[in-house]
Amino acid sequence: MADPSSLSTTQAFYDAIAVDYAELFRTELDVKPVDRALLTAFAELARTADLGPVADLGSGPGHVTALLHSLGVDVFGVDLSSEMVAVARRLHPGLRFDQGSMTALDLADGSLGGVVSWYSLIHTPPELLPAVFAEFHRLLVPGGHLLTAFQVGDRPMHVEQPFGHPVSLDFHRLSPDQVEDLLRATGFIVNVRTVREPVSTEKTRQACLLAQKPAIS
């Protein structure tokens, strides 16, 4: 599904910066009330539907997983980076974090009540997004919810030597129209779409889409 070289580059990048990244983003959501509101709305939907566990795919150091847990969601995190998983387990010892790729999870069809992809699409080449969304659709039970957030733009950003580590990686910015069209083509209903201006250290606008796999009537 995904380019193995892309996955290995992404894994090496986040393995190298995991500790520094966790410290930098430790209080990220404190200054982003709109993001907290969107995550809170998703949590309410997931709790009310009660269709199964929620997977936070690309969970990083676990701050979003922990927030969802605090809101009463049965949630676990998955991240490609083993070092990120180790950091998340250390910071949030009561929560479950697994190493794995969101492009090919060893989970049964319809085994999740919700999927969160909070800025975890940004290292996926745009041409591979249909396959990623198809995997999300496969994992969700009918009626399950998907929340995805990403940077808005039409050009990738290349990051060199973050925190002084000898690694680099491309960050793909996406069009909200493109993402919405791909979700609909995969079979999702898009219920909410937001685009907000940058805050704090952000350089570009940020988008979030809340979608749902149709329930069986």
C-alpha positions as CSV (number, residue, x, y, z in Angstrom):
1,M,0.0,0.0,0.0
2,A,2.6,2.6,1.1
3,D,6.1,3.0,-0.3
4,P,8.4,1.0,2.1
5,S,11.2,3.6,1.6
6,S,8.8,6.4,2.7
7,L,7.8,4.4,5.8
8,S,11.4,3.7,6.8
9,T,12.4,7.3,6.3
10,T,9.5,8.5,8.4
11,Q,10.2,6.0,11.1
12,A,13.9,6.9,11.3
13,F,13.0,10.6,11.4
14,Y,10.6,10.3,14.4
15,D,12.8,7.7,16.2
16,A,15.6,10.3,16.2
17,I,13.5,13.2,17.5
18,A,10.9,11.5,19.7
19,V,12.1,12.9,23.1
20,D,12.5,16.4,21.8
21,Y,9.2,16.3,19.9
22,A,7.3,15.1,23.0
23,E,8.7,18.0,25.1
24,L,8.0,20.6,22.3
25,F,4.3,19.5,21.9
26,R,3.6,18.6,25.5
27,T,1.3,21.6,26.0
28,E,0.4,22.1,22.3
29,L,-3.4,21.7,22.8
30,D,-3.4,24.2,25.7
31,V,-3.2,27.1,23.2
32,K,-5.5,25.6,20.5
33,P,-9.1,25.8,21.8
34,V,-10.6,25.1,18.4
35,D,-8.6,21.8,18.1
36,R,-9.7,20.9,21.7
37,A,-13.3,21.6,20.7
38,L,-13.1,19.4,17.7
39,L,-11.5,16.5,19.6
40,T,-14.1,16.9,22.3
41,A,-17.0,16.7,19.8
42,F,-15.4,13.6,18.3
43,A,-15.1,12.1,21.8
44,E,-18.8,12.7,22.4
45,L,-19.8,11.1,19.1
46,A,-17.6,8.1,19.9
47,R,-19.0,7.7,23.4
48,T,-22.6,8.1,22.3
49,A,-22.3,5.7,19.4
50,D,-20.5,3.1,21.6
51,L,-19.5,1.1,18.5
52,G,-16.1,-0.1,19.7
53,P,-12.6,1.2,20.5
54,V,-11.1,4.2,18.9
55,A,-7.6,4.1,17.3
56,D,-5.4,7.2,17.3
57,L,-3.3,6.5,14.3
58,G,0.0,8.3,14.3
59,S,-0.3,8.9,18.0
60,G,3.2,10.2,18.5
61,P,3.9,11.0,22.2
62,G,0.3,10.3,23.0
63,H,-1.1,13.7,24.0
64,V,-4.2,13.4,21.8
65,T,-4.7,9.8,22.9
66,A,-4.5,11.0,26.5
67,L,-7.0,13.8,25.9
68,L,-9.5,11.4,24.3
69,H,-9.1,9.0,27.2
70,S,-9.8,11.8,29.7
71,L,-13.0,12.5,27.8
72,G,-14.2,8.9,28.4
73,V,-13.2,7.3,25.1
74,D,-12.0,3.7,24.9
75,V,-8.9,4.6,22.9
76,F,-5.4,3.3,22.0
77,G,-2.6,4.7,20.1
78,V,-0.6,3.4,17.1
79,D,2.6,4.9,15.8
80,L,5.2,3.9,13.2
81,S,8.1,5.0,15.4
82,S,9.1,2.6,18.2
83,E,10.8,5.5,20.0
84,M,7.6,7.5,19.9
85,V,5.7,4.5,21.3
86,A,8.3,4.2,24.1
87,V,7.9,7.9,25.0
88,A,4.1,7.6,24.9
89,R,4.1,4.6,27.2
90,R,6.4,6.4,29.6
91,L,4.3,9.6,29.7
92,H,0.9,7.8,29.8
93,P,1.6,4.4,31.5
94,G,-2.1,3.6,31.9
95,L,-2.8,3.7,28.2
96,R,-2.1,1.3,25.3
97,F,0.3,2.2,22.6
98,D,1.3,-0.1,19.7
99,Q,3.9,0.2,17.0
100,G,2.5,-0.2,13.5
101,S,1.7,1.5,10.2
102,M,-1.7,3.1,9.7
103,T,-1.5,1.9,6.1
104,A,-1.7,-1.8,7.0
105,L,-3.0,-2.5,10.5
106,D,-3.4,-6.1,11.8
107,L,-7.0,-5.5,12.8
108,A,-10.2,-7.1,11.6
109,D,-12.7,-5.4,9.3
110,G,-15.1,-3.3,11.2
111,S,-13.2,-3.7,14.5
112,L,-13.1,0.1,15.4
113,G,-15.8,2.5,16.4
114,G,-13.6,5.4,15.5
115,V,-10.4,6.5,13.9
116,V,-8.4,9.6,14.6
117,S,-5.7,10.7,12.1
118,W,-4.4,13.9,13.8
119,Y,-1.7,15.3,11.5
120,S,-0.6,11.7,10.6
121,L,-1.4,12.1,6.9
122,I,1.3,14.7,6.3
123,H,4.0,12.2,5.5
124,T,1.8,10.2,3.1
125,P,2.4,11.0,-0.6
126,P,-0.9,12.4,-1.9
127,E,-1.2,9.7,-4.5
128,L,-1.4,7.1,-1.7
129,L,-4.2,8.8,0.2
130,P,-7.0,6.8,-1.5
131,A,-5.4,3.6,-0.2
132,V,-5.0,5.1,3.3
133,F,-8.7,6.2,3.4
134,A,-9.7,2.7,2.1
135,E,-7.9,1.2,5.1
136,F,-9.7,3.6,7.5
137,H,-13.0,2.6,5.9
138,R,-12.2,-1.1,6.2
139,L,-11.4,-0.8,9.9
140,L,-14.5,1.2,10.9
141,V,-17.7,-0.4,11.9
142,P,-20.7,1.0,10.0
143,G,-21.7,4.2,11.7
144,G,-18.1,4.7,13.0
145,H,-16.5,8.2,12.9
146,L,-13.2,9.5,11.4
147,L,-11.5,12.7,12.5
148,T,-8.5,13.9,10.5
149,A,-6.5,17.1,10.7
150,F,-3.7,18.4,8.4
151,Q,-1.9,21.5,7.2
152,V,-3.4,23.4,4.2
153,G,-1.4,24.1,1.2
154,D,-0.3,22.8,-2.2
155,R,3.5,22.5,-1.7
156,P,5.4,20.1,0.6
157,M,7.7,21.4,3.2
158,H,11.1,19.8,3.7
159,V,12.5,19.7,7.2
160,E,16.3,19.3,7.8
161,Q,18.0,18.5,11.0
162,P,15.2,19.2,13.5
163,F,16.5,19.7,17.1
164,G,20.0,19.2,15.6
165,H,19.5,15.5,14.6
166,P,20.9,14.4,11.3
167,V,17.6,13.5,9.7
168,S,15.2,15.1,7.2
169,L,11.6,14.5,6.0
170,D,9.0,16.0,3.6
171,F,5.7,17.3,5.2
172,H,2.9,17.2,2.7
173,R,0.3,20.0,2.9
174,L,-3.1,19.2,1.5
175,S,-6.2,20.8,0.0
176,P,-9.4,20.4,2.0
177,D,-11.3,20.1,-1.2
178,Q,-9.1,17.2,-2.3
179,V,-9.3,15.4,1.0
180,E,-13.1,15.8,1.2
181,D,-13.4,14.5,-2.4
182,L,-11.2,11.5,-1.6
183,L,-13.2,10.7,1.6
184,R,-16.5,10.8,-0.3
185,A,-15.1,8.7,-3.1
186,T,-14.1,6.1,-0.5
187,G,-17.6,5.9,0.8
188,F,-17.5,8.3,3.8
189,I,-20.0,11.0,4.7
190,V,-18.3,14.2,5.5
191,N,-20.2,15.9,8.3
192,V,-17.9,18.8,9.4
193,R,-15.1,20.6,7.7
194,T,-13.2,23.4,9.3
195,V,-10.3,25.6,8.2
196,R,-8.6,27.9,10.8
197,E,-5.8,30.4,10.7
198,P,-2.4,29.5,12.1
199,V,-1.8,30.0,15.8
200,S,1.3,29.7,18.0
201,T,4.2,28.4,15.9
202,E,2.1,27.3,12.9
203,K,3.0,28.7,9.5
204,T,-0.1,27.9,7.5
205,R,-3.8,27.3,7.8
206,Q,-5.0,24.1,9.4
207,A,-7.9,21.9,8.3
208,C,-10.0,19.3,10.1
209,L,-12.6,17.0,8.7
210,L,-15.1,14.9,10.6
211,A,-16.5,12.0,8.6
212,Q,-18.5,8.9,9.1
213,K,-18.8,5.4,7.6
214,P,-22.5,5.1,6.7
215,A,-24.6,3.0,9.1
216,I,-26.4,0.0,7.8
217,S,-30.1,0.8,7.5
